[in-house]
Amino acid sequence: MLTISNLDFQVEARPLFESASAQISAGWKVGLVGRNGTGKSTLLRLIREDVERPTADSAIRLNAGARLGWVAQEVPATDDTILDVVLAADAERHALMQEAETATDPHRIGEIHERLLDIDAWTAEARAAEVLNGLGFTTEDLSRATKEFSGGWRMRAAIAGVLFSQPDFLLLDEPTNYLDLEGAAWLEGYIKRYPYTVLIVSHDRELLNRCVTHTMALEHRKLSISPGGYDDWLKLRAAKLAQLESQQVKQAKERAHLQSFVDRFRAKASKARQAQSRIKMLEKMQDISIPVADRTTPFKFPAPEDKLAPPMLEIKDADLGYGEDAIILKKVNLRLDPDDRIAIVGANGQGKTTLVKSIAERLPLMGGQRIAPRAVRIGYFSQDQLDELSEGDSVLMHIQRIMPKGTPPAKVRAAAAAMGFPHEKVETNVEKLSGGEKVRLLLGLMSAEAPHILILDEPTSHLDIDSREALIYALNDFPGAVLLITHDVYLAEATADRLWLVKDGRASPYDGDLEDYRALVMKADREEAKAAKPQKSAAPKAEDPEAKKRLSALKKRAREAEERMEKANAAIAKIDAKLAEGTPPPEELEKLLKTRADHAATSEAAETEWLEAAEALEADS
């Protein structure tokens, strides 16, 4: 499906690929992994030809005729409905449907309808609705204009569009950044069932373990592909590294043995030839080099010196929201103790962020009580805060603002280094930082006062897998309480020991773990899909010989009915043209009118048969 040969590419004199080669076969689901900044997104842009491909010996080749699909940008804010935008993403179906409304040539009309039947066009709305529902849109949302949705939801619609269009080669770049845990679980199942090839860039470890067939790693400017998910690749990499280390030790011993012989016998005439032979062996021996692993700067959340007795915070009979007419959660009763590690789950739009903002006093309560000691300090992180960084100001300036007035510059720089910003980075303006670096800065700023409670709302969207691992270590080392909203199952499972469920206007402890909750979500998705679309899915039809035979017969019946209808209509057109030339003799006129009536009856019967076949095909899809 895709062949990459001897790829060399650099950006602003920084090499990203050097003689990189890889091959992806049709039907593979491939996870592309690598550290932030190594060139994963650039590779996708090269495949899409968004940037000029290198010439000479480098080549990126896609199978001839293969349709490539990707999410270019969020759906524009217009009066078009979400459903219509997604339907339009299938360019072929959209063009055929528009042409069908204006086409007049009977033969072309027949071709259009046959192709619409072949691509299952008549079930398109149901399939598009299924994708949108899976990504978190309600049935009511489908008829709403795109301009009524936020940028994040319009990006979801863009993802829905490319999934619905089912290209032969699907490119996805961090799709779960825009999804909640429920949407990510649905996407995982969708990718596993996807009938064509997928290349997905993701830092979601569980997604990469559950739904890919192969892992393509970008390391040291090279590409390598191995079967299995991310954890399988880690084991293989560790095994290769251990083998290299063993070979290096063996080579060192062999080199020492050869050098010892040379040093001992070089001066002896009787052994000179053997010594020279061993010198040549030493010269030809290539060093076995072990790639140096990139080091991830750890996160650190300082421990509060003043410990608080439980309960550290309570919400009692509280109504939460954005005003009397916009109450999101009612009668909330929750308690937070110093050693709590809690992941908050629930579909997007249910009120998870409203809950944590209310706990962090970013929102006033609409009713009820928030009980906490005066001394309690809360560190709050949200992706929205990325926009709060002051453009034009450096990392050092941001850190200086939170330090006591008069703090020596050396101490400010030391604080920056502790957050993961070395001396060459501290003078960088924040708008030039990567997404991961901005997250690192915000996490450092919010924890500078050693809070008792850390509230993290989707902290990992811009972090690579190694940085997420570092965040897990830091959260597990932190002695205070943690409230976490995340779509990263691996992070939640590694740090949280309890769940709060936000659903249907309520927020309460959930009696179960993440696997229980995930199973509940998947079961609900299956039940909703079954209720919304009782027809059989495409996969069982393809595997059932009888169903396949029945579909083939229905298509043939529809095609033959269309042909009869076209012939009859063509004959009627000829008779009408002859009648328009003038009134023929009575006997001939009677014969023409009778023939015309016969053709009209044939056309009507054929049209009825075609409609019945089309409806049967739709019902059987």
Beta strands, then each sheet from edge to edge (+ up, - down):
strand 1: 2-11
strand 2: 14-24
strand 3: 29-33
strand 4: 59-62
strand 5: 68-69
strand 6: 169-173
strand 7: 197-201
strand 8: 214-219
strand 9: 222-227
strand 10: 313-321
strand 11: 327-336
strand 12: 341-345
strand 13: 367-371
strand 14: 378-382
strand 15: 453-457
strand 16: 481-485
strand 17: 498-503
strand 18: 506-510
sheet 1: 2+ 1- 4+
sheet 2: 5+ 6+ 7+ 3+ 8+ 9-
sheet 3: 11+ 10- 13+
sheet 4: 14+ 15+ 16+ 12+ 17+ 18-
end
